Amino acid sequence: MTALDMNPDMNPAAAPMTEPVPPRRRRIPGWAVGMLWVAVAVVVLSTTSYLTGLPQLTSSGTAQSALRLALPIMLAGLGGLWAERAGVVNIGLEGMMILGTWGAAWAGYQWGPWAAVVAAVAFGALGGLVHAVATVTFGVNHIVSGVAINLLGAGLTKYLSTLLFEPISRNPRESPIVPKFDTYSAQPLGDWLGELEDMQRVGLSDVAGILRGLVTGVSPLTMIALLLVPVSFLVLWRTPFGLRLRSCGENPVAAESLGVNVYRYKYLAVIASGALAGLGGAALVLQPGQPGYLEGQTGNRGYIGLAAMIFGNWRPGGLLGGSALFGFADALQLRSGGATVHALLYGASLVVAALVVVQLFRRNWIAVVVGALSASVLYAIYWYTDELPEQLTTYAPQFVTLIVLAVSAQRLRPPAANGVIYRRGEGD
């Protein structure tokens, strides 16, 4: 027996054969993916604007309106994110927003816009507390409790409006005029972007118009709302508090075994959810051009916020993108009517055609056939019609919501214990 036989490490023939480990692919950061999608959206809008002759698609006015209309949706979606990451489904976002609108109008009329913000947060948090008591303490089905919150919010505000607003405004369905925040613009950047936008250069003027809309006429509430997106990410994904809260939505029994007070974290998450939804209500009341509280002014934005959260795969960054999409669709139909929404059909057909090419290289023949048919239908509707009926364009955000949820349904990953009624000690 030789030394090589006694020591297999020295004998390549005697050593077991092992396959080389393939190098690990570097994952693209989420922020980079988000910026890539923003660039794609700008290119599509710029191309559509040029080919259809409708500069309103990328004008500063449309971008400014889209930002204002996206804020309530984004805040409602953030509220849903906080609750569902802790394992509580919050269908009651709409009712909490309604409570926030009434609280903002009631306090804002008397003490100004900052009081409106505080009252909206308090009224929304109160709705969240009721939802938490029902679902966490008494184990009521989350959907049933959420629907009840929506009905309670609509009924309670109607009663309070009749009691407190009607003697002043002479209308039980609206409040007196509520003072608004002063707005701010980044100057001289805004003027320079305005000059570029007026030049009507393809691509350059489109980007300038969008950026100008985002940096002019900005209120303090807008700044606070946008800041809440990275703050929510940092709190939920970069702190021990956020780790414990998310563990309650993934596996509450395991979290309890590690000493986490699951009930406490669920309560905190749902109350925070209501507060954020109430702040979304304040964003509606304090919008420029809005007199104050109006019955039905939420317009199902709580549900659309929930859809934006699902579209974003229960992540703040994706939620922000979904909210921007829905806000943009809403801004188009409010500012420009059926003509610009009709132009989106052309842009949508281009996007679908590009996706067909990608699937063609992947040899996904079913997706190719379905995509080609969809692109053909969209382009045919655009070609054979001059303008969409007003009855359809009014519901553009709702249509976008349905389409987006249908497309993104295959890649969703909700928290594992989302909607599960938890009872302490059940896992023992």
Secondary structure, DSSP 4 states (H G I P E B T S, - for coil): --HHHH-GGG-TTTSPP-PPPPPPPPPPPHHHHHHHHHHHHHHHHHHHHHHHT-GGGG-HHHHHHHHHHHHHHHHHHHHHHHHHHTT---TTHHHHHHHHHHHHHHHHHHH-HHHHHHHHHHHHHHHHHHHHIIIIIS---HHHHHHHHHHHHHHHHHHHIIIIIHHHHS-TTBPPPPP----B--TTHHHHHHHHHHTT-TTHHHHHHHHHHHHSSB-HHHHHHHHHHHHHHHHHHHSHHHHHHHHHHH-HHHHHHTT--HHHHHHHHHHHHHHHHHHHHHHHHTSTT--S-BTTTTTTHHHHHHHHHHHTTT-HHHHHHHHHHHHHHHHHHHHTTHHHHHHHHHHHHHHHHHHHHHHHHTT-HHHHHHHHHHHHHHHHHHHH-SS--HHHHTTHHHHHHHHHHHHHGGG----TTTTPPP-TTTT-
